[in-house]
Amino acid sequence: MEKKRVLITGAAGFLGSHLCDRFIKEGYYVIGMDNLITGDLQNIEHLFALEHFEFFHHDVSKFVYVPGKLDYILHFASPASPIDYLKIPIQTLKVGSLGTHNLLGLARNKGARMIIASTSEVYGDPSVNPQPEEYWGNVNPVGPRGVYDEAKRFQEAMTMAYHTFHGVETRIVRIFNTYGPRMRLNDGRVLPAFIGQALRGEDLTVFGDGSQTRSFCYVDDLIEGIYRLLLSDYALPVNIGNPDEITIKQFGEEIIKLTGTNQKLVLRDLPVDDPKQRRPDITKAREILGWEPKVNRAEGLKITYEYFKSLPKEALFNKEHKDFTTYNK
């Protein structure tokens, strides 16, 4: 029987590479696409020898052509860390707008179902906790984070427009903080920033007083939720994340304990528009998808720490690493 074909954009990134693995495992023919502006081919090099995987080096903000049939499109191309979208704000906006438009057009042309990677950042600095899908958010469109937050909000609006006006089958996943192997050590997000600082023997940088909260989901759990949502019949946004909420200060203390180091937590000023709370309401995921996270934080952190320890030593001392301590995302 002919394999179903799936296009995964952002394929060389953290989540995209894990999605490639999952769909190969499920028996799909996987077409990966990435412009490598933040992705890394090392994340998918183990797939290159496979008969049912191919890769296109391409920017989806430009016209996208894929020969042959497509059954599914997973749009996961986008800078996702603060250090990235602050350095490349225009590209971030373009991949969320032009890239989404191009891929929705491709989905319409191919008769494919498409899922977009939205984010908890559409909720901004929330006034409700936990955040349900019905919450419209509290976002500053002209603040430094606006290039990412509004790109994702526009992406959702464009996707729903194609769904309602053109009848394209679409799915929207709102992804909360996720961690695991293949994260970039110096990408500015709180977990790799903390582990990187601990491994370098530096004090851990906490912004604000450390009372702001995050909720961390292990990557395998997230991929399972995305897979179930894609194959479901539900077109409205669904939160996928772990509702186990923790303060940044408590999380830093967990990392110090995990790494067996004796660093201190050092407080710095809270960045502009940094969300004070982040916790998903996953009622819809439970009811519609039968999904909830399985991997507890202690287990997931241990696996992730072992991955970071296995990286070449020079990765720890990337010349840009001092720039990657600007947010506790």
C-alpha positions in Angstrom: 0.0 0.0 0.0 1.3 3.5 -0.9 2.6 5.4 2.0 0.8 8.7 3.0 3.0 11.7 2.4 3.6 14.4 5.0 5.4 17.8 4.6 7.0 19.0 7.8 8.4 22.6 7.8 11.0 23.6 10.4 12.1 20.0 10.0 15.6 20.6 11.3 14.5 22.3 14.4 13.8 20.9 17.9 10.2 20.0 17.5 10.3 19.5 13.7 13.0 16.9 14.0 11.0 14.9 16.6 8.0 15.1 14.4 10.0 13.7 11.5 11.0 10.8 13.7 7.4 10.2 14.8 5.9 10.2 11.3 8.7 7.9 9.9 8.0 5.5 12.8 4.3 5.6 11.9 5.0 4.6 8.3 4.7 7.9 6.5 6.8 9.2 3.6 8.3 12.4 5.2 9.3 15.5 3.3 11.3 17.8 5.6 11.7 21.5 4.7 13.9 24.1 6.5 15.9 27.2 5.6 18.3 26.4 8.5 18.2 29.9 9.9 17.8 28.4 13.4 17.5 24.7 12.5 20.4 22.2 12.5 20.9 19.4 10.0 22.5 17.3 12.8 19.0 16.9 14.2 17.8 14.9 11.1 21.0 13.6 9.6 20.1 10.1 10.9 17.1 10.2 8.5 19.0 11.0 5.3 19.8 7.4 4.4 16.1 6.4 4.7 14.2 5.6 1.5 11.1 7.3 2.8 12.6 10.7 3.8 13.7 13.6 1.7 14.8 17.1 2.6 14.3 20.5 0.9 16.5 23.5 1.9 13.9 26.2 1.4 12.4 29.3 3.0 8.6 28.9 3.2 8.2 32.7 3.1 8.8 32.2 -0.6 6.7 30.2 -3.0 6.5 26.5 -1.9 6.4 23.8 -4.5 6.3 20.1 -3.6 5.8 17.5 -6.4 3.4 14.7 -6.0 0.5 14.2 -3.6 0.5 15.5 0.0 -1.8 14.1 2.7 -0.7 16.3 5.6 1.3 19.5 6.2 2.8 20.4 9.5 3.9 24.0 9.7 6.5 24.2 12.4 8.9 26.7 10.7 9.5 29.7 12.9 12.1 31.1 15.3 10.8 30.1 18.7 13.2 31.5 21.2 13.4 35.2 22.4 17.1 35.5 21.3 16.1 34.4 17.8 13.0 36.5 17.2 14.7 39.6 18.7 17.6 39.1 16.3 15.5 38.3 13.2 12.2 40.0 13.8 11.3 40.5 10.1 11.9 36.9 9.2 9.8 35.9 12.3 6.9 37.9 11.0 7.3 36.7 7.5 7.3 33.0 8.3 4.1 33.4 10.4 2.3 35.4 7.7 3.7 34.8 4.2 4.9 31.3 5.1 1.5 30.3 6.5 -0.3 31.8 3.5 2.0 29.9 1.1 1.5 26.6 2.9 -2.3 27.0 3.2 -2.4 27.6 -0.5 -0.4 24.4 -1.0 -2.8 22.5 1.3 -5.7 23.8 -0.7 -4.1 22.8 -4.0 -3.1 19.3 -2.7 -6.3 18.6 -0.8 -4.1 18.1 2.3 -4.9 18.6 6.0 -2.7 21.2 7.7 -1.8 21.8 11.3 0.0 25.0 12.4 2.3 25.3 15.4 0.8 28.2 17.4 2.0 29.0 20.9 1.0 29.9 24.4 2.5 33.3 23.5 -0.8 34.2 21.9 -2.1 34.7 25.4 0.6 37.3 26.1 0.9 38.3 29.8 -2.3 36.6 30.8 -4.9 38.0 33.2 -6.3 34.5 33.8 -4.6 31.4 35.0 -4.6 28.6 33.8 -5.2 29.8 30.2 -8.1 28.2 28.4 -8.4 28.3 24.6 -11.3 30.8 24.9 -9.1 33.4 26.5 -8.2 36.1 23.9 -5.0 37.1 25.5 -3.2 40.3 26.6 -0.6 41.1 24.0 1.4 44.2 23.3 1.6 44.4 19.5 4.4 47.0 19.4 6.5 45.6 22.2 9.7 43.6 21.6 7.8 40.3 21.8 5.1 41.5 19.4 6.9 40.2 16.3 6.5 36.6 17.6 3.2 36.9 19.5 1.4 38.7 16.7 2.9 36.5 14.0 1.3 33.5 15.8 -2.0 35.3 16.3 -2.1 36.3 12.6 -1.2 32.7 11.7 -4.2 31.4 13.6 -6.5 34.0 11.9 -5.2 33.1 8.4 -5.6 29.4 9.1 -9.2 29.8 10.3 -10.0 31.9 7.3 -8.8 29.2 4.9 -10.8 26.7 6.9 -14.1 28.6 6.8 -13.8 30.3 3.4 -12.0 27.7 1.3 -12.9 24.6 3.3 -9.3 23.5 3.9 -9.0 20.9 6.7 -6.9 22.7 9.4 -5.8 22.1 12.9 -4.3 24.6 15.4 -2.0 23.5 18.3 -1.1 26.0 21.0 2.2 24.8 22.3 3.3 25.6 25.9 6.9 25.4 27.2 8.5 22.2 25.9 11.9 20.7 26.6 14.0 17.6 25.7 16.9 16.4 23.6 17.8 18.5 20.5 17.0 21.9 22.2 19.8 24.3 21.4 21.9 24.8 24.5 22.2 28.6 24.0 18.8 29.5 22.6 17.6 31.8 25.4 14.9 29.6 26.8 15.0 29.1 30.5 15.8 25.4 30.7 18.8 25.3 28.3 19.9 28.6 29.7 19.9 27.3 33.2 21.6 24.0 32.4 24.2 25.7 30.2 25.0 28.1 33.0 25.3 25.2 35.5 27.6 23.2 33.2 29.8 26.3 32.7 30.0 26.8 36.4 28.1 30.1 36.2 25.4 31.4 38.5 21.9 31.0 37.2 20.3 34.2 35.9 16.7 34.7 37.1 14.8 37.7 35.8 12.5 39.6 38.1 12.1 38.1 41.5 11.6 34.6 40.2 8.0 34.4 41.1 6.8 34.2 37.5 5.6 30.7 36.5 6.1 28.3 33.7 4.8 24.8 32.9 7.2 22.4 31.2 6.1 19.6 28.9 8.5 16.8 27.8 8.9 16.6 24.1 7.6 13.1 23.7 4.4 14.0 25.4 4.0 17.1 23.2 4.6 15.1 19.9 1.9 12.6 21.0 -0.6 15.4 21.5 0.2 17.0 18.1 -0.1 13.6 16.4 -3.5 13.0 18.0 -4.8 16.5 17.2 -3.7 16.3 13.5 -5.7 13.0 13.1 -8.7 14.4 15.1 -11.8 16.1 13.7 -11.4 19.3 15.8 -10.6 22.5 13.9 -10.4 25.1 16.8 -7.2 25.7 18.8 -6.1 23.1 21.4 -3.6 23.7 24.2 -0.9 21.1 24.4 1.3 21.4 27.5 1.9 20.2 31.0 -0.3 22.0 33.6 2.3 21.3 36.4 3.2 24.9 37.2 6.4 26.0 38.9 8.1 29.4 39.6 11.3 30.2 37.8 13.0 30.5 41.2 11.9 27.0 42.1 12.9 25.7 38.7 16.4 27.2 39.0 16.8 25.4 42.4 15.7 22.1 40.7 18.4 22.6 38.1 21.1 23.2 40.7 20.0 20.1 42.5 19.9 18.1 39.2 23.3 19.2 38.1 24.9 18.8 41.5 26.5 22.2 41.2 26.6 24.9 43.9 25.8 28.0 41.9 23.5 30.7 43.2 20.5 32.3 41.6 21.2 35.9 40.5 18.3 38.3 40.0 18.1 40.7 37.1 15.5 43.1 35.9 12.4 41.6 34.3 12.3 42.1 30.5 9.5 44.1 28.8 6.2 42.2 28.5 7.6 39.0 30.0 4.6 36.9 31.0 4.1 36.5 34.8 2.2 33.2 34.5 2.1 30.4 32.0 -0.1 27.3 32.6 -2.3 25.5 30.1 -5.8 24.5 30.7 -5.8 21.1 29.0 -9.4 20.2 29.5 -10.0 20.1 25.7 -7.0 17.9 25.0 -8.2 15.5 27.6 -11.8 15.4 26.4 -11.3 15.6 22.6 -7.9 13.8 22.2 -7.8 11.6 25.3 -4.3 13.2 25.8 -2.4 14.3 28.9 1.3 14.4 29.7 2.8 11.2 31.0 6.5 12.1 31.7 7.0 13.9 35.0 9.4 16.8 35.2 12.1 14.9 37.3 12.3 12.1 34.7 12.3 14.5 31.7 14.9 16.8 33.2 17.2 13.8 33.8 17.0 12.7 30.2 17.5 16.3 28.9 20.5 16.9 31.2 22.2 13.8 30.0 21.7 15.0 26.4 23.3 18.4 27.2 26.2 16.7 29.0 26.8 14.6 25.9 27.3 17.6 23.6 30.8 18.7 22.6 32.4 21.0 25.2 32.7 23.8 22.7 28.9 23.9 22.5 28.9 25.0 26.1 31.2 28.0 25.3 29.5 29.3 22.2 30.9 32.8 21.7 27.3 34.1 21.7 26.2 32.4 24.9 26.3 35.6 26.9 23.6 36.9 24.6 21.4 34.0 25.4 20.4 35.0 28.9 17.9 37.7 28.2 14.6 36.0 29.0 13.1 33.2 31.2 10.8 32.0 28.4 
